[in-house]
Amino acid sequence: MAKNLIIYYSRKGQNYVNGSIRNLSKGNTEICAEFIQKAVGGDLFEIETVRTYDADYMKCIEEAKAELRAKARPELKKYLDSIDGYDNIFVCGPCWWGTFPMGVFTQLEKLDFSGKKVMALMTHEGSGLGSCERDLKKICTGAVFGKGLAVHGADAAKSEAAVAKWAEASVRC
């Protein structure tokens, strides 16, 4: 049986939701990552940066924009050293300026994706998958890629059926 890994970055606290800033006790991407785990099993790995982003959402997105422009690779609190024991890798994160937060790439660049199947899930408030699939293809060399899934962040808590269907189809193909 294939072994699954769900790598994700998620933001709790202030988030942009349907046109306004709301305080979330659990980030939208974390909700979706847990739906993947529930549907197909696997291990969760949460990406956490050493330097936390500002609690104020507007300041956070400016920090994220600066990191993207600088092609920054923020230091993480912990790293995966290897994904050798996994067949399917789900990479999940919010859409920050059209792609994943830079900390996601910090982790991915340290791994060997040869022979792995990689699928992207992105939570968003209108940007869909952005450029995350293209960006993953640049970083996850040697991988094969499954179809990505964009989940409207405001609907994350109601997306279990759609996420489960996608995850199940992703590991079957």
N, C-alpha and C positions, 0 to 999 in steps of 0.2 A: 504494500500500500504506500502511495506517495506521502511524503512528509511535507507539511506546509509551515511556512514562516510568514508572519504578518509584521512587517516593519512599519511603524507609524510615528508621525509627529502630530500632536493635537494641542490646541490652545483652549484652556479654561478661562473663565473670567470674561472680561469685556470682549464681545465679538459683534460683527456687523450681521444683523439678521433682518431680512426683508425691509431694508431701508432705514433701520435704526440700530443704535448700539444697545445690546442687551447683555446681561451678566449670565454666563452659563456655568453651571456647577460641573459639567462634564463637556469636554470639547466634542464637536460634531464628528471629527475624524475618529476619535477614540470610540464613539458609539458605533460607527461603521466597522472599525477594526474588530470590535467584539462581535458584531453580527457575522463577519467572515469566520471568525474562530468558532462560533456556535454552529455555523452551517457546514464547515468542512474540517473542523479540528485544526490543530496546529499551535504553534508557540507565538505569543505576542512579544514584540520587542519595542519598547517606547523610546524614541529619540528625545533626549533632554539636553539642552545646551547648558554649559557651565554658567554663562552670563544669561540671566533671564531677560526676556523682553519686557519693556515697560508695561505696567498693568493697564495704562490708558491705551485703548485700542488705536487711536489716531497716532499716538507717538510710536506704538509698536509697528504700524505699517510703514512709517517713515524709516525706522530702524531696518526693517526688512528690505525696503527699497535701496537703502545705502549698502546693505550686504550684497544684494543682487548686483548692483552696479560695480561693486568692488570684486565680484566673484569670490566673496569671502567663504571661508570654511570654518565656521565657529567651532570651538572646542566643545566636546560632548562630555557629559558626566560619566558615561560608560560606553563601551564599544563592543560590537560583535567582532570576534577575531576571525571567524570562519562561518561559512554557510554550507560546509561540506555535507552535513547530514540532511539537507533539505532538497526537495525536488522543485517545489513551487514557492515563489517568493512574491508576496503581495506587498507593494510599496504604496503607502497611504499617507496623504497629507492634505492640508488646506491649500487653496490657490492663493499664493501671495505674489502679486505682480506677474501672473501668468504661468507660474511654475511652483514647484515645491519650495518650502523654506530651505535656506542654504544648509542648515544642519542635516537635512536628509542626505544631501550630496556628500557632506563630510563623512558620513557613515558608509554610504555606498561605494565611494572611491577606495575604501580599504578592503573591499571584498572581491573574490574571484567568482564571477557569474558563469563561467564556462559550463555548458550543459544544463543550466537552470532555466526554468520558465518563469518569466517576470510579468506581472500584471499591475497596472496602476489604478488606484482609486483616489479621486480628488474630490474633496468637498469644496463648494464654491457658492457664491451668491450671484452668479450670472456669467461666469467665465468658462464654464464647462471644464474640460480637461486642460485648457490652455496649451502650453507647449510641453507639458510634463512627459508625454510619451516620447516625443523627439529627444528631450533631455535625457531620459532614462536610456535610450538607445545609444547615446554617446558615452555614457558612463558604464553601463552594464554589458561590457563587451563579452561576446561568447554566449550570451543568453538568447533564448527564443522568447518572443513576446506574445502574450495573449492580449485580447481586446481589453481596453481600459473601461472604467466606469466613472462617470461624473454624477455626484450626488448633491443636489441643492442643499446647502447647509441647514437652512431653516426647516427642511423636511427630513433631516437625518434620523431623528427619532422614529419617524414613520416609514423608513426605507428598508426595514428588515427583510421583507419578502423580495424586493428587487435586488438587494445586496446578496442575499442567500442564493437566489436563482443565478446571478452572475458568477458568484464564487464557485458554485457547484458545476456550472458549465465550464468554467476556466480550468478546473482540475481534471475534468473528463477529457477535454480535447488534447 
